[in-house]
Amino acid sequence: YPKNYILNAIDTLFFAALIIGLVVTAVVTLILTVMRYRTNLLRDEGYLMHTLPVKVSQLYFSKLISSLLWFTIYGVVVYIVVSIKFLDFTWIVKFISDLMKESGGQEIDVTKIFVMMIFYFLVALVVSLTQFFAALNTGYSLNIRRAGSVNKDILSIIVYIQSYVLIQVMSLIG
């Protein structure tokens, strides 16, 4: 229906809604992952978790692995949804090829680029989740005494913002 402007506009609106939905789903997945970490290890449930006969590092890595699993499931769902939208399950090959051509890159094996992209996203996800978890741990372990009680979640957000700014400054210097 390339000449039907109404159907073309509706298709564009639905595609925009699809993209917004995928972004919202990613944000909700991140928020739920961080909230589950906080609830399971730092709140009342943490009392039971820390009585298990395992090391603290094992508790941490189990949360990290489960978070990676949820984001992997999200990635597979995104791939399937976009494949259904384009009615083509090989759209990623064309996307990577076009991306390499537009960036002036040489003709490279698409599979290698795809594997490198997946590896990069997994490393970035691990670093981001670790930063969130470290901010929560630090915010909950700070002992600040003021006129009233200080909310540990707000302290965690402040620690996250400070660590994010510090990392950005260090990357600019580097």
C-alpha positions as CSV (number, residue, x, y, z in Angstrom):
1,Y,0.0,0.0,0.0
2,P,2.7,2.5,-0.8
3,K,0.3,5.0,-2.4
4,N,-2.3,4.8,0.3
5,Y,-1.3,7.6,2.6
6,I,-3.8,6.7,5.4
7,L,-2.5,3.1,5.7
8,N,1.1,4.3,5.5
9,A,0.5,6.8,8.3
10,I,-1.2,4.1,10.4
11,D,1.7,1.8,9.8
12,T,4.2,4.5,10.8
13,L,2.2,5.2,14.0
14,F,2.1,1.5,14.9
15,F,5.8,1.1,14.3
16,A,6.5,4.1,16.5
17,A,4.3,2.6,19.2
18,L,6.2,-0.7,18.8
19,I,9.6,1.1,19.3
20,I,8.3,3.0,22.3
21,G,6.9,-0.3,23.7
22,L,10.3,-2.0,23.3
23,V,12.1,0.9,25.0
24,V,9.6,0.9,27.9
25,T,9.9,-2.8,28.3
26,A,13.7,-2.5,28.6
27,V,13.4,0.2,31.2
28,V,10.8,-1.8,33.2
29,T,13.1,-4.9,33.0
30,L,16.0,-2.9,34.4
31,I,13.9,-1.4,37.2
32,L,12.5,-4.7,38.2
33,T,15.9,-6.3,38.1
34,V,17.4,-3.6,40.4
35,M,14.3,-3.8,42.7
36,R,14.6,-7.6,43.0
37,Y,18.3,-7.3,43.9
38,R,17.4,-4.6,46.5
39,T,14.5,-6.6,48.0
40,N,16.3,-10.0,48.0
41,L,19.6,-8.9,49.4
42,L,19.2,-5.6,51.2
43,R,15.7,-5.6,52.7
44,D,13.9,-8.0,54.9
45,E,14.2,-10.9,52.6
46,G,18.0,-10.4,52.7
47,Y,18.0,-11.7,56.2
48,L,16.9,-15.1,55.0
49,M,19.2,-14.9,51.9
50,H,22.3,-14.2,54.0
51,T,21.6,-17.2,56.3
52,L,22.0,-19.6,53.4
53,P,25.2,-21.6,53.5
54,V,26.7,-19.8,50.5
55,K,29.2,-17.0,50.1
56,V,28.1,-13.5,49.6
57,S,29.8,-13.5,46.2
58,Q,27.6,-16.4,45.2
59,L,24.5,-14.5,46.1
60,Y,25.7,-11.5,44.1
61,F,26.6,-13.6,41.0
62,S,23.3,-15.5,41.2
63,K,21.5,-12.1,41.0
64,L,23.8,-11.0,38.2
65,I,23.2,-14.2,36.2
66,S,19.4,-14.1,36.7
67,S,19.4,-10.4,35.5
68,L,21.5,-11.4,32.4
69,L,19.0,-14.2,31.8
70,W,16.0,-11.7,31.9
71,F,17.8,-9.3,29.5
72,T,18.6,-12.2,27.2
73,I,15.0,-13.2,27.1
74,Y,14.2,-9.5,26.4
75,G,16.6,-9.5,23.5
76,V,15.1,-12.7,22.0
77,V,11.6,-11.2,22.3
78,V,12.8,-8.0,20.6
79,Y,14.4,-10.0,17.7
80,I,11.2,-12.0,17.2
81,V,8.9,-8.9,17.4
82,V,11.0,-7.0,14.9
83,S,11.2,-10.1,12.6
84,I,7.4,-10.4,12.7
85,K,7.1,-6.7,11.9
86,F,9.4,-6.9,8.9
87,L,8.2,-10.5,8.0
88,D,11.8,-11.5,7.7
89,F,14.0,-13.3,10.3
90,T,17.2,-12.4,8.5
91,W,16.7,-8.6,8.9
92,I,19.6,-8.4,11.2
93,V,22.1,-9.5,8.5
94,K,20.9,-6.7,6.2
95,F,20.9,-4.2,9.1
96,I,24.5,-5.0,10.0
97,S,25.6,-4.9,6.3
98,D,24.0,-1.5,5.8
99,L,25.5,-0.2,9.0
100,M,29.0,-1.3,7.9
101,K,28.5,0.2,4.4
102,E,27.3,3.6,5.8
103,S,30.2,3.8,8.3
104,G,32.7,3.3,5.5
105,G,33.8,0.0,6.8
106,Q,35.2,-2.8,4.7
107,E,33.2,-5.8,3.8
108,I,33.4,-8.0,6.9
109,D,31.8,-11.3,7.8
110,V,28.4,-10.3,9.2
111,T,28.5,-13.2,11.7
112,K,31.7,-11.9,13.3
113,I,30.2,-8.4,13.6
114,F,27.0,-9.9,15.1
115,V,28.9,-11.9,17.7
116,M,31.0,-8.9,18.5
117,M,27.8,-6.8,19.0
118,I,26.3,-9.4,21.3
119,F,29.5,-9.7,23.3
120,Y,29.7,-5.9,23.6
121,F,26.1,-5.6,24.8
122,L,26.6,-8.4,27.3
123,V,29.7,-6.7,28.7
124,A,28.0,-3.3,28.8
125,L,25.0,-4.9,30.6
126,V,27.2,-6.6,33.2
127,V,29.0,-3.3,33.8
128,S,25.8,-1.3,34.1
129,L,24.1,-3.9,36.4
130,T,27.3,-4.0,38.6
131,Q,27.2,-0.2,38.8
132,F,23.6,-0.3,39.9
133,F,24.2,-3.1,42.4
134,A,27.3,-1.4,43.8
135,A,25.4,1.8,44.3
136,L,22.7,0.0,46.2
137,N,25.2,-1.8,48.4
138,T,27.0,1.4,49.1
139,G,23.8,3.4,49.8
140,Y,22.5,0.8,52.2
141,S,25.8,0.4,54.0
142,L,26.4,4.2,54.6
143,N,25.7,5.3,58.1
144,I,24.7,8.9,58.0
145,R,23.2,10.5,61.1
146,R,21.3,13.7,60.7
147,A,18.2,15.3,62.3
148,G,16.0,12.6,60.8
149,S,16.4,9.2,59.3
150,V,18.0,9.3,55.8
151,N,16.3,7.1,53.2
152,K,18.8,4.4,52.0
153,D,17.2,4.4,48.5
154,I,17.9,8.1,48.1
155,L,21.5,7.6,49.3
156,S,21.8,4.8,46.7
157,I,20.6,7.1,43.9
158,I,23.1,9.8,45.0
159,V,25.9,7.2,45.0
160,Y,24.8,6.0,41.6
161,I,24.8,9.5,40.2
162,Q,28.2,10.3,41.7
163,S,29.7,7.0,40.4
164,Y,28.2,7.7,36.9
165,V,29.7,11.2,36.8
166,L,33.1,9.9,38.0
167,I,33.1,7.2,35.4
168,Q,32.2,9.7,32.6
169,V,34.9,12.1,33.7
170,M,37.5,9.3,33.8
171,S,36.5,8.1,30.3
172,L,36.8,11.7,29.0
173,I,40.3,12.0,30.5
174,G,41.2,8.5,29.2
